[in-house]
């Protein structure tokens, strides 16, 4: 009986010893999963930071696109108005041409009248001048009459001719003025349409950039979604392991209760094993203490590391010189034909090329006109080989000297380009090299 009790006691000890061996392994597994979760959560934070930056960049691009669309709308209105003015001026020209034709007809009719008057003084088919008419008088009374007639006719002829010449001169002046106005309007229409093409190109570039940002944002959001799903799966794994641990603990507790009941029954059936009973109870208590210590070894869940804050971006400074005056608008402006001539446009960075150059030099205390043709005639023309920073450089875009900028050295210039707004561009290669024909002006 004693041997039987010892064997039973041994079985109980083995059962209790194995009761808390599994949770230690599970704790190690949870620790590994939590470590993996920490890395994933850091990646999620980085993805969220990137999405925030992309959203800010998108907002900036949307504002630029809105500015470009407004510039296009205003340019279209100017083009429509210019076309109407051209049509009205063309009607004025046509009316003047009709007036000139009518005048020429009246002049021809007057010439016929003058011829008839001269013939009335002729006695035969020969030419007779006013002197011959006078000398042909038969008496003094006839002579006086002829003198008065000749004087009247000559004065009338002179008045008619003077009036005709005055009318012709006046009509010629009007025709020249109207044709000049028409020529200017046509030139403006060409310029506006050229700018419109460039602004449309700028809008397409902005839309392409927006599409790239949206695609990148979508990719980043998919990455974030995938990471969040993976994190959720790991969290579910931890929950499953913890649930398994709870179920295992319940099962082991039930087994322990069964073994302890068996031990008590064995103790009651053996009257001569009191000392062994005490030893068995002590062993059971020792094992219980061991199991409590095992429970205390469960790992704690580490916290996810917080994302680092982005370093503030440095702000640009305006030095006040002609070259660097526009630096504050680089990446923060929009090309607008006719822009840069009001306080509102300047505050919002809306410039065309000539207005930007005029504004930049005004910051340096130099007054320049705000039109490419006028700028091309300002200062002193020099050769391209003599270029220095601060010189005005011209490009043959949609017309001769259609674009202007300020040379900054190193084969580059700063200006308001239709595709970028205010920016520094390379004139040593590509489009600007092809359109630069060597026209340089040094501001006096």
RODRENBA-517007 format. One line per 5 residues: number of its first residue (from 1); for each residue x, y, z of C-alpha. Coordinates in pm, 1 decimal. Example, Ala and Ser with C-alpha at 12.3 -4.5 7.8 and 13.67 -1.06 7.14 Angstrom:
2
1) 1230.0:-450.0:780.0; 1367.0:-106.0:714.0
% end
This chain:
444
1) 0.0:0.0:0.0; 284.4:234.6:84.5; 443.3:179.0:-253.8; 112.4:242.2:-422.9; 72.8:572.1:-238.6
6) 428.7:682.0:-330.6; 363.4:604.6:-698.3; 38.5:799.7:-687.3; 209.8:1091.8:-521.4; 481.9:1088.0:-786.2
11) 218.2:1107.1:-1060.7; 58.7:1404.8:-891.8; 394.7:1588.6:-873.1; 469.4:1523.2:-1239.2; 122.8:1652.1:-1332.7
16) 164.9:1966.5:-1129.0; 516.8:2022.1:-1264.1; 395.9:2014.8:-1623.9; 101.2:2242.5:-1546.8; 293.0:2568.2:-1594.8
21) 560.6:2464.5:-1844.8; 360.7:2573.4:-2160.1; 281.1:2935.8:-2059.1; 654.5:3017.4:-2042.0; 689.2:2926.4:-2410.9
26) 374.0:3121.1:-2492.9; 507.9:3430.6:-2314.2; 819.4:3418.7:-2529.2; 601.5:3390.5:-2844.4; 389.8:3690.7:-2739.5
31) 705.1:3893.7:-2677.7; 826.1:3819.4:-3030.8; 489.2:3916.6:-3180.7; 477.1:4237.7:-2978.8; 826.8:4324.6:-3101.8
36) 711.7:4269.8:-3460.1; 404.6:4483.2:-3394.4; 623.4:4767.1:-3268.7; 816.2:4769.1:-3598.0; 494.4:4762.4:-3801.8
41) 342.7:5046.3:-3598.4; 652.8:5256.4:-3663.6; 611.8:5189.9:-4036.2; 244.4:5290.9:-4011.9; 345.3:5617.3:-3843.3
46) 595.6:5687.1:-4123.1; 329.4:5613.9:-4385.6; 87.0:5850.7:-4212.5; 354.6:6120.0:-4201.8; 420.8:6074.6:-4574.2
51) 47.9:6095.9:-4654.1; 24.6:6420.4:-4455.0; 316.2:6568.7:-4652.3; 158.9:6455.6:-4980.4; -172.6:6615.2:-4882.5
56) 3.4:6946.4:-4812.5; 178.6:6927.7:-5148.1; -152.4:6849.0:-5317.6; -316.4:7152.8:-5155.3; -34.8:7372.8:-5284.7
61) -67.5:7231.3:-5635.9; -445.2:7273.5:-5631.3; -400.8:7641.0:-5545.0; -154.7:7684.5:-5832.3; -395.4:7511.9:-6073.4
66) -676.2:7743.1:-5958.5; -451.9:8045.1:-6022.3; -362.0:7914.8:-6367.5; -729.6:7854.7:-6451.0; -812.1:8209.0:-6340.1
71) -529.1:8344.9:-6558.1; -660.4:8143.8:-6854.0; -1011.2:8280.9:-6793.7; -883.7:8639.8:-6785.5; -671.8:8587.1:-7095.6
76) -970.6:8443.2:-7280.9; -1171.6:8751.2:-7185.6; -891.6:8974.8:-7317.2; -869.9:8776.5:-7640.0; -1248.8:8804.9:-7691.9
81) -1240.3:9179.0:-7624.1; -943.9:9225.1:-7857.3; -1120.7:9035.6:-8135.7; -1425.1:9260.2:-8093.8; -1204.1:9570.2:-8108.0
86) -1035.8:9435.5:-8420.9; -1375.5:9379.7:-8581.5; -1491.3:9732.8:-8492.4; -1166.9:9887.3:-8615.0; -1185.6:9687.5:-8937.8
91) -1536.4:9829.5:-8994.3; -1397.4:10180.8:-8943.7; -1124.8:10108.4:-9199.0; -1379.9:9980.0:-9450.3; -1594.5:10292.2:-9400.9
96) -1293.7:10516.5:-9456.5; -1203.4:10330.8:-9772.8; -1554.7:10394.3:-9904.9; -1519.9:10763.7:-9813.6; -1191.5:10781.0:-10000.3
101) -1347.8:10622.0:-10307.7; -1635.8:10872.5:-10297.1; -1389.8:11158.7:-10255.4; -1181.1:11043.3:-10551.4; -1498.0:11029.4:-10759.8
106) -1590.3:11387.2:-10655.6; -1239.0:11504.0:-10742.0; -1266.6:11348.3:-11087.2; -1604.3:11518.1:-11142.6; -1459.3:11853.8:-11035.8
111) -1175.4:11810.8:-11280.1; -1429.7:11765.7:-11557.9; -1603.0:12087.5:-11452.9; -1272.4:12274.0:-11462.5; -1203.8:12143.4:-11808.4
116) -1545.2:12257.9:-11928.7; -1484.3:12603.0:-11782.6; -1155.5:12634.8:-11966.7; -1315.4:12524.1:-12292.7; -1582.5:12791.3:-12260.4
121) -1307.9:13052.0:-12305.4; -1170.9:12890.3:-12615.5; -1275.6:13022.5:-12951.2; -1139.1:12720.6:-13130.6; -993.3:12379.7:-13054.8
126) -656.0:12520.9:-12938.1; -542.5:12562.3:-12578.8; -631.3:12896.8:-12428.0; -495.5:13018.5:-12097.6; -637.1:13286.0:-11873.4
131) -407.8:13556.7:-12022.8; -523.6:13479.2:-12376.1; -882.6:13499.9:-12260.8; -819.4:13845.9:-12121.1; -633.7:13970.4:-12429.3
136) -921.1:13851.2:-12648.8; -1153.5:14122.4:-12509.5; -1317.7:14344.6:-12780.5; -1339.3:14654.8:-12565.3; -1267.0:14774.6:-12214.7
141) -1607.9:14674.5:-12083.1; -1557.9:14326.3:-12225.2; -1208.4:14315.4:-12072.1; -1338.4:14404.3:-11725.4; -1606.0:14138.4:-11751.8
146) -1351.7:13880.9:-11860.5; -1118.5:13977.1:-11573.6; -1397.6:13928.0:-11320.3; -1497.7:13597.0:-11477.1; -1140.4:13469.6:-11483.2
151) -1081.0:13578.5:-11123.2; -1401.4:13414.8:-11007.5; -1323.0:13093.4:-11189.7; -961.3:13085.0:-11069.7; -1060.1:13144.6:-10708.4
156) -1327.5:12878.6:-10731.9; -1074.0:12639.4:-10881.1; -825.8:12712.4:-10603.5; -1090.3:12666.1:-10331.1; -1205.8:12340.2:-10481.9
161) -852.9:12207.8:-10513.0; -759.9:12321.1:-10160.9; -1069.6:12157.2:-10015.4; -999.5:11839.4:-10207.0; -638.6:11827.3:-10087.4
166) -747.1:11895.6:-9728.6; -1007.3:11620.9:-9744.2; -758.1:11376.2:-9891.9; -496.9:11461.1:-9627.5; -749.6:11423.0:-9346.5
171) -870.7:11089.0:-9477.1; -515.2:10965.0:-9522.6; -436.3:11061.5:-9161.1; -745.9:10881.8:-9034.7; -667.5:10577.9:-9244.5
176) -311.0:10565.4:-9113.3; -429.8:10600.1:-8750.4; -691.6:10330.3:-8782.9; -458.0:10091.8:-8965.0; -196.4:10147.6:-8693.8
181) -454.5:10070.3:-8426.9; -558.2:9761.4:-8617.9; -196.6:9648.5:-8647.1; -145.8:9694.2:-8270.2; -460.0:9497.2:-8190.8
186) -357.1:9214.2:-8421.1; -14.9:9208.4:-8255.2; -180.8:9193.5:-7914.0; -401.7:8907.3:-8031.1; -93.4:8712.2:-8146.0
191) 72.5:8776.3:-7811.5; -233.2:8672.5:-7611.3; -279.7:8352.2:-7812.0; 88.9:8270.1:-7767.2; 59.5:8318.1:-7391.9
196) -257.0:8109.1:-7389.0; -72.1:7813.7:-7541.0; 200.2:7842.3:-7276.8; -49.8:7870.2:-6990.3; -239.7:7564.5:-7116.9
201) 93.3:7381.6:-7114.2; 149.2:7497.4:-6755.9; -193.2:7368.3:-6655.5; -121.6:7027.3:-6809.1; 208.6:7007.4:-6620.6
206) 34.7:7089.9:-6293.5; -232.8:6828.8:-6362.4; 33.4:6567.5:-6441.4; 210.4:6650.6:-6115.4; -119.8:6620.3:-5929.7
211) -186.3:6281.9:-6088.6; 156.9:6158.4:-5976.4; 92.6:6278.7:-5622.1; -247.1:6111.3:-5613.7; -96.5:5785.5:-5740.3
216) 177.4:5805.0:-5478.0; -79.5:5879.1:-5210.0; -290.2:5581.6:-5319.9; 16.0:5355.1:-5305.2; 104.9:5485.2:-4959.1
221) -250.1:5437.0:-4835.7; -246.0:5079.0:-4966.6; 81.7:5024.4:-4782.1; -67.9:5168.0:-4465.0; -378.6:4952.4:-4505.0
226) -163.8:4642.1:-4552.3; 45.0:4723.4:-4246.6; -266.2:4786.4:-4038.9; -410.4:4450.5:-4147.5; -84.5:4278.6:-4057.4
231) -84.8:4453.8:-3719.6; -445.2:4345.2:-3663.5; -350.4:3985.6:-3748.7; -65.0:3993.3:-3498.8; -297.3:4138.8:-3237.1
236) -543.5:3856.3:-3308.8; -259.6:3603.3:-3271.6; -175.3:3746.4:-2930.4; -541.4:3732.8:-2828.6; -560.4:3370.4:-2948.3
241) -250.2:3274.8:-2752.1; -385.9:3443.7:-2440.2; -718.2:3264.4:-2483.5; -538.0:2932.4:-2527.2; -344.3:3011.1:-2209.7
246) -663.9:3076.8:-2019.0; -819.9:2751.9:-2143.4; -500.5:2560.6:-2064.9; -495.6:2708.0:-1714.8; -856.4:2601.0:-1660.2
251) -776.6:2249.5:-1782.3; -466.6:2224.3:-1562.5; -659.8:2356.5:-1264.6; -919.8:2086.2:-1317.7; -647.8:1821.4:-1343.6
256) -481.1:1954.4:-1030.7; -810.2:1936.5:-844.0; -860.7:1577.3:-961.6; -507.2:1474.9:-856.6; -541.7:1643.3:-519.4
261) -872.4:1460.3:-462.6; -701.0:1134.6:-555.8; -423.9:1211.2:-309.9; -668.4:1278.3:-30.3; -846.9:951.6:-104.5
266) -515.9:762.3:-102.7; -425.9:925.7:230.0; -752.2:819.6:384.3; -703.3:459.1:264.8; -361.3:420.1:429.3
271) -362.2:446.4:809.9; 8.0:364.4:849.3; 148.7:631.8:613.2; 113.2:953.4:816.0; 471.4:1065.5:757.8
276) 444.1:997.9:384.4; 119.5:1192.9:381.3; 296.8:1496.0:526.4; 577.9:1464.0:271.8; 325.6:1443.3:-10.7
281) 141.6:1753.5:109.4; 472.7:1945.0:142.8; 573.7:1843.7:-208.8; 237.2:1952.3:-341.5; 276.7:2291.1:-171.1
286) 627.5:2328.8:-312.8; 495.5:2260.4:-658.1; 216.3:2512.7:-602.5; 475.2:2776.0:-506.9; 671.2:2686.4:-820.5
291) 360.6:2733.3:-1033.8; 295.7:3077.8:-875.6; 651.5:3182.3:-958.2; 603.8:3059.9:-1315.0; 291.2:3275.2:-1348.2
296) 487.5:3581.3:-1238.7; 728.7:3540.8:-1530.1; 477.0:3655.3:-1794.0; 616.3:3935.8:-2014.0; 467.2:4284.2:-2032.6
301) 360.2:4437.8:-2363.3; 610.4:4695.3:-2501.7; 472.5:5027.8:-2621.6; 508.6:5141.0:-2985.8; 773.6:5406.6:-3040.5
306) 633.5:5751.8:-3121.7; 726.4:5895.5:-3466.8; 988.8:6167.7:-3470.2; 869.9:6520.7:-3548.2; 977.6:6662.4:-3884.8
311) 1240.4:6935.2:-3871.1; 1104.2:7280.6:-3965.7; 1188.0:7395.1:-4314.4; 1395.4:7710.4:-4345.5; 1219.0:8013.1:-4491.9
316) 1355.0:8199.4:-4792.6; 1478.9:8556.9:-4756.3; 1446.3:8852.7:-4987.6; 1773.7:9043.6:-5015.7; 1614.5:9337.2:-5196.8
321) 1844.9:9329.1:-5501.5; 1711.8:9297.5:-5855.7; 1844.9:8942.4:-5895.8; 1729.6:8803.2:-5561.7; 1410.9:9007.4:-5518.4
326) 1200.0:8730.7:-5666.9; 1352.9:8442.3:-5471.9; 1061.1:8446.4:-5230.0; 826.8:8368.4:-5521.0; 1020.6:8064.8:-5646.7
331) 784.5:7767.3:-5619.0; 513.1:7997.6:-5490.1; 389.2:8189.8:-5793.4; 186.2:8152.2:-6112.7; 238.7:8298.8:-6458.3
336) -38.9:8539.7:-6556.3; -39.1:8739.0:-6879.5; -75.7:9103.8:-6784.7; -11.0:9014.6:-6419.4; 228.1:9185.0:-6178.2
341) 91.0:9533.6:-6239.7; -137.9:9556.5:-5935.6; -73.4:9522.2:-5563.2; -307.4:9221.4:-5551.5; -120.3:9035.4:-5829.3
346) 217.4:9106.2:-5668.5; 93.8:8989.4:-5327.5; -26.8:8662.2:-5481.4; 281.2:8609.4:-5700.5; 96.4:8656.5:-6031.7
351) 345.5:8789.8:-6288.8; 413.5:8781.9:-6659.2; 777.9:8793.8:-6766.0; 813.0:9168.0:-6833.2; 619.6:9277.1:-6522.9
356) 840.4:9053.6:-6306.1; 1159.9:9208.3:-6446.0; 1017.6:9559.9:-6396.4; 909.1:9477.0:-6039.5; 1244.0:9315.3:-5948.8
361) 1442.3:9617.9:-6065.3; 1201.8:9848.5:-5884.9; 1299.3:9670.8:-5561.3; 1656.0:9776.2:-5639.0; 1550.1:10137.0:-5702.4
366) 1558.1:10122.6:-6083.7; 1251.8:10213.8:-6292.2; 1195.6:10000.6:-6603.5; 893.9:9958.5:-6836.1; 675.5:9646.7:-6810.9
371) 666.6:9529.8:-7172.7; 916.3:9312.2:-7358.7; 939.4:9546.3:-7659.9; 1002.6:9846.4:-7433.1; 1254.0:9651.9:-7220.8
376) 1438.3:9545.2:-7535.7; 1487.9:9914.4:-7616.0; 1594.7:10008.8:-7260.0; 1958.4:10038.3:-7162.4; 2245.4:9934.4:-7387.2
381) 2247.3:9632.9:-7617.5; 2557.7:9417.1:-7566.9; 2684.7:9091.3:-7712.0; 2607.0:8761.3:-7542.8; 2976.6:8706.1:-7476.4
386) 2976.5:9012.6:-7249.0; 2680.4:8898.0:-7034.7; 2702.7:8969.2:-6663.7; 2460.4:8900.9:-6376.6; 2183.9:9160.5:-6384.5
391) 2168.7:9192.2:-6764.9; 1833.9:9140.0:-6936.7; 1820.7:8835.4:-7165.1; 1554.8:8792.7:-7436.0; 1415.1:8481.0:-7603.9
396) 1232.0:8435.4:-7933.5; 931.2:8233.2:-7815.1; 599.2:8300.7:-7989.0; 753.9:8617.4:-8140.1; 1090.4:8796.0:-8152.5
401) 1196.8:8891.8:-7798.1; 872.3:8739.9:-7670.3; 1020.2:8644.7:-7329.8; 1260.4:8825.7:-7094.7; 1446.2:8739.1:-6774.5
406) 1739.1:8853.8:-6558.5; 2073.3:8678.5:-6607.4; 2209.9:8538.8:-6279.2; 2534.3:8386.4:-6409.9; 2640.4:8031.1:-6479.9
411) 2423.2:8009.3:-6790.5; 2101.8:8064.2:-6591.4; 1839.1:8336.1:-6555.6; 1550.3:8416.9:-6323.7; 1211.9:8507.5:-6468.4
416) 840.9:8433.4:-6465.2; 792.9:8137.8:-6700.1; 450.6:8018.4:-6811.7; 531.0:7660.0:-6709.4; 673.5:7732.6:-6363.2
421) 591.6:8085.0:-6250.2; 894.4:8262.3:-6100.2; 1191.8:8026.0:-6127.4; 1558.7:8001.2:-6219.5; 1595.8:7836.1:-6561.5
426) 1890.9:7699.4:-6755.4; 1957.9:7881.5:-7083.1; 2263.2:7673.5:-7174.3; 2065.0:7376.3:-7304.9; 1714.0:7269.7:-7396.8
431) 1425.0:7499.7:-7485.1; 1575.7:7823.5:-7356.3; 1905.1:7761.2:-7533.8; 1714.4:7704.6:-7859.1; 1511.3:8026.2:-7824.5
436) 1796.9:8249.5:-7702.6; 1931.3:8436.7:-8006.4; 2192.2:8647.7:-7824.9; 1980.5:8956.5:-7756.8; 2110.6:9105.1:-7427.6
441) 2046.4:9448.9:-7275.3; 2246.5:9605.2:-6995.0; 2044.1:9836.3:-6771.8; 2209.2:10180.4:-6753.9
% end
